[in-house]
Amino acid sequence: MTDLSFVCTGVRADRYAAAPTLLFRLRITAPDPAVRVHAIALRCQIRIEPARRGYRPDEAEALADLFGAPSRWSNTLHPLQFAQVSLVVPGFTGEAEVDLPVPCGYDLEVAAGRYFHALRDGEVPLLLLFSGTVFAGPGGFQVQPVPWDKEASVRMPVAVWQEMTDAHFPGCGWLRLPRETLDALLAYRSRHALPSWQATVEALLAHADGPEPPPAPRARLFPGAAARPVSERTAP
């Protein structure tokens, strides 16, 4: 039973998930179609294999933080860890197809997130590495491990990742910052009376190489009072 074969037939975005989720369609085939597989406690590690595709100039520029200059890519395009998930496969005889849900984040501090964000089109080469436990056999359980050499390759269209992220983060993303940095940004926003976080970041970017913009004038509680001479505003 350890000769189970695994094939990934495709990847799609889960439109009904509460959080960004990809669904990997797996086809699992048993070596003996007459022997019942009662269940599989399956573990799957998913890796990105960046060396198995080409990159446009704008993609290469966006990937410089991960892999350096393209001239060094022969030594730096190493596999990236994407996810590690578990799944209980229900019983079957012969062959079964199941969906493997993979929750995804959009954290640009994570290498996989930076990699996906940099791609514009084409496909992402992925490698699925399987392990776990198989419960099978007639008239009772035979417990056997899933060998570590069981794997499957799939090329996920970049459009699938973009569809998933656009469904949950339409036209935007997010950054994780330390509390001290958030406090400093909040103080800057308040000091310059900026209306939103977008305006705050745009102001910082616009003046990154120059002095800070002058503080915005604050609205007075009684606008007319400041225009009168002090002698008129002070009782005799």
C-alpha positions as CSV (number, residue, x, y, z in Angstrom):
1,M,0.0,0.0,0.0
2,T,3.0,2.3,0.3
3,D,3.1,2.4,-3.5
4,L,0.2,4.9,-3.6
5,S,0.7,7.4,-6.4
6,F,-0.1,11.1,-6.1
7,V,-1.0,13.5,-9.0
8,C,-2.0,17.1,-8.7
9,T,-4.4,17.9,-11.5
10,G,-4.9,21.6,-10.9
11,V,-5.1,24.5,-8.6
12,R,-8.0,27.0,-8.1
13,A,-9.0,29.7,-5.7
14,D,-11.7,28.9,-3.1
15,R,-14.3,31.6,-3.7
16,Y,-16.3,30.8,-0.6
17,A,-13.5,30.7,2.0
18,A,-13.5,33.3,4.7
19,A,-9.7,33.8,4.3
20,P,-7.5,33.5,1.2
21,T,-7.3,29.8,0.3
22,L,-6.1,27.7,-2.6
23,L,-7.5,24.3,-3.5
24,F,-5.1,21.7,-4.9
25,R,-6.9,18.9,-6.6
26,L,-5.2,15.6,-5.8
27,R,-5.7,12.2,-7.5
28,I,-4.6,9.3,-5.3
29,T,-4.3,5.9,-6.8
30,A,-3.8,2.6,-4.8
31,P,-1.6,-0.1,-6.3
32,D,-4.2,-2.8,-5.8
33,P,-7.7,-1.7,-6.8
34,A,-9.2,-4.6,-4.8
35,V,-7.8,-3.5,-1.5
36,R,-9.8,-1.0,0.5
37,V,-8.1,2.2,1.7
38,H,-9.9,3.1,4.9
39,A,-8.3,6.5,5.4
40,I,-5.0,8.5,4.9
41,A,-3.7,10.9,7.4
42,L,-1.8,13.0,4.8
43,R,0.8,15.7,5.3
44,C,1.9,17.8,2.4
45,Q,4.8,20.3,2.2
46,I,4.6,22.7,-0.8
47,R,7.6,24.4,-2.2
48,I,8.1,27.0,-4.9
49,E,10.8,26.1,-7.5
50,P,11.7,29.5,-9.0
51,A,14.5,28.1,-11.3
52,R,11.9,26.3,-13.4
53,R,10.4,29.4,-15.1
54,G,11.6,32.6,-16.8
55,Y,11.1,36.2,-15.7
56,R,10.3,39.5,-17.3
57,P,12.6,42.5,-16.6
58,D,10.1,44.1,-14.3
59,E,9.6,40.8,-12.4
60,A,13.4,40.4,-12.1
61,E,13.7,43.9,-10.7
62,A,10.9,43.1,-8.1
63,L,12.7,39.9,-7.1
64,A,16.1,41.5,-6.5
65,D,15.5,41.5,-2.7
66,L,15.0,37.8,-2.7
67,F,17.5,36.5,-5.3
68,G,19.9,39.4,-6.0
69,A,20.8,40.5,-9.5
70,P,19.9,38.2,-12.4
71,S,23.6,37.6,-13.0
72,R,23.7,35.7,-9.7
73,W,20.5,33.7,-10.2
74,S,22.4,30.5,-11.2
75,N,23.4,30.3,-7.5
76,T,20.5,32.0,-5.7
77,L,17.3,30.6,-7.2
78,H,16.8,28.1,-4.5
79,P,13.4,26.6,-3.6
80,L,11.1,28.6,-1.3
81,Q,8.9,27.1,1.4
82,F,5.3,28.0,0.6
83,A,3.1,25.9,3.0
84,Q,2.7,22.8,5.1
85,V,-0.8,21.4,5.5
86,S,-2.6,18.3,6.7
87,L,-5.6,16.4,5.3
88,V,-7.6,13.3,6.3
89,V,-8.4,11.5,3.1
90,P,-11.7,9.5,3.4
91,G,-11.8,5.8,2.5
92,F,-11.8,4.7,-1.2
93,T,-11.1,1.7,-3.4
94,G,-8.8,2.0,-6.4
95,E,-8.7,5.8,-6.9
96,A,-9.9,9.0,-5.3
97,E,-9.8,12.7,-6.0
98,V,-9.8,15.2,-3.1
99,D,-9.2,18.9,-2.6
100,L,-6.3,19.9,-0.5
101,P,-7.1,23.3,1.1
102,V,-4.0,25.6,1.6
103,P,-4.6,28.8,3.6
104,C,-2.6,31.7,2.2
105,G,-1.4,35.0,3.6
106,Y,-0.4,38.2,1.9
107,D,2.4,39.2,4.2
108,L,5.2,40.8,2.1
109,E,7.7,40.0,4.9
110,V,7.4,36.3,4.0
111,A,9.5,35.2,1.0
112,A,6.7,33.3,-0.7
113,G,4.4,36.4,-0.5
114,R,7.1,38.6,-1.9
115,Y,7.6,36.1,-4.7
116,F,4.0,35.8,-5.7
117,H,3.5,39.6,-5.5
118,A,6.4,40.2,-8.0
119,L,5.0,38.0,-10.7
120,R,2.8,39.5,-13.4
121,D,1.8,36.5,-15.6
122,G,2.8,33.0,-16.5
123,E,2.9,30.0,-14.1
124,V,4.4,29.2,-10.7
125,P,6.2,25.9,-10.6
126,L,5.3,24.1,-7.4
127,L,6.4,20.8,-5.8
128,L,4.2,18.9,-3.4
129,L,6.0,16.5,-1.0
130,F,3.9,14.0,0.7
131,S,4.1,12.0,4.0
132,G,1.7,10.6,6.5
133,T,0.0,7.3,7.5
134,V,-2.2,4.9,5.4
135,F,-4.9,2.8,7.0
136,A,-5.8,0.0,4.7
137,G,-6.4,-3.7,4.3
138,P,-9.3,-6.2,4.2
139,G,-11.1,-7.1,7.4
140,G,-9.1,-4.7,9.6
141,F,-6.4,-2.0,9.6
142,Q,-2.9,-2.3,8.3
143,V,-1.0,0.9,9.3
144,Q,1.8,1.9,6.9
145,P,3.6,5.1,6.3
146,V,3.5,7.2,3.2
147,P,7.1,7.2,1.9
148,W,9.0,10.4,1.9
149,D,9.8,10.1,-1.8
150,K,6.1,10.5,-2.8
151,E,5.7,13.9,-4.6
152,A,3.8,15.7,-7.4
153,S,4.5,18.7,-9.5
154,V,2.0,21.3,-10.7
155,R,2.3,24.7,-12.5
156,M,-0.1,27.1,-10.9
157,P,-1.2,30.0,-13.2
158,V,-0.3,33.4,-11.6
159,A,-3.8,34.5,-12.5
160,V,-5.1,32.0,-9.8
161,W,-3.1,33.7,-7.1
162,Q,-4.2,37.1,-8.3
163,E,-7.8,36.1,-8.3
164,M,-7.5,34.8,-4.8
165,T,-5.8,37.9,-3.4
166,D,-8.2,40.3,-5.3
167,A,-11.2,38.6,-3.8
168,H,-9.9,39.3,-0.2
169,F,-7.6,42.3,-0.7
170,P,-9.1,44.2,-3.7
171,G,-6.6,46.7,-5.0
172,C,-4.6,46.7,-1.8
173,G,-2.3,44.8,0.5
174,W,-0.9,45.2,4.0
175,L,2.4,45.5,5.9
176,R,3.2,44.3,9.4
177,L,5.0,46.9,11.4
178,P,6.4,47.1,15.0
179,R,4.3,49.0,17.5
180,E,7.0,51.7,17.8
181,T,6.9,52.3,14.1
182,L,3.1,52.5,14.1
183,D,3.2,55.0,17.0
184,A,5.7,57.1,15.0
185,L,3.5,57.0,11.9
186,L,0.5,58.0,13.9
187,A,2.3,60.9,15.5
188,Y,3.4,62.0,12.0
189,R,-0.1,61.8,10.6
190,S,-1.5,63.7,13.5
191,R,1.2,66.4,13.4
192,H,0.5,67.1,9.7
193,A,-3.2,66.6,9.9
194,L,-3.2,64.0,7.2
195,P,-6.6,62.5,6.4
196,S,-5.7,58.8,5.9
197,W,-2.8,56.3,6.1
198,Q,-2.5,56.4,2.4
199,A,-1.9,60.1,2.5
200,T,0.6,59.6,5.3
201,V,2.7,57.1,3.3
202,E,2.4,59.2,0.1
203,A,3.6,62.3,2.1
204,L,6.6,60.4,3.4
205,L,7.5,59.0,0.0
206,A,7.2,62.5,-1.6
207,H,9.5,64.0,0.9
208,A,11.9,61.1,1.4
209,D,14.8,63.1,-0.1
210,G,13.8,66.5,1.3
211,P,12.6,68.3,4.4
212,E,9.3,67.4,6.0
213,P,6.2,69.3,4.8
214,P,5.1,72.1,7.0
215,P,2.3,71.3,9.5
216,A,-1.2,71.9,8.1
217,P,-3.0,74.9,9.7
218,R,-5.3,73.8,12.5
219,A,-8.9,75.0,12.6
220,R,-9.6,77.5,15.4
221,L,-12.5,76.9,17.7
222,F,-13.5,80.6,17.4
223,P,-12.1,81.8,14.0
224,G,-13.2,85.4,14.5
225,A,-11.5,85.8,17.9
226,A,-8.0,85.6,16.6
227,A,-8.6,88.4,14.1
228,R,-9.5,91.0,16.8
229,P,-6.8,93.0,18.6
230,V,-6.0,91.8,22.1
231,S,-7.4,95.0,23.6
232,E,-10.8,94.2,22.1
233,R,-10.7,90.6,23.4
234,T,-9.7,91.5,27.0
235,A,-12.1,93.0,29.4
236,P,-11.0,96.4,30.9
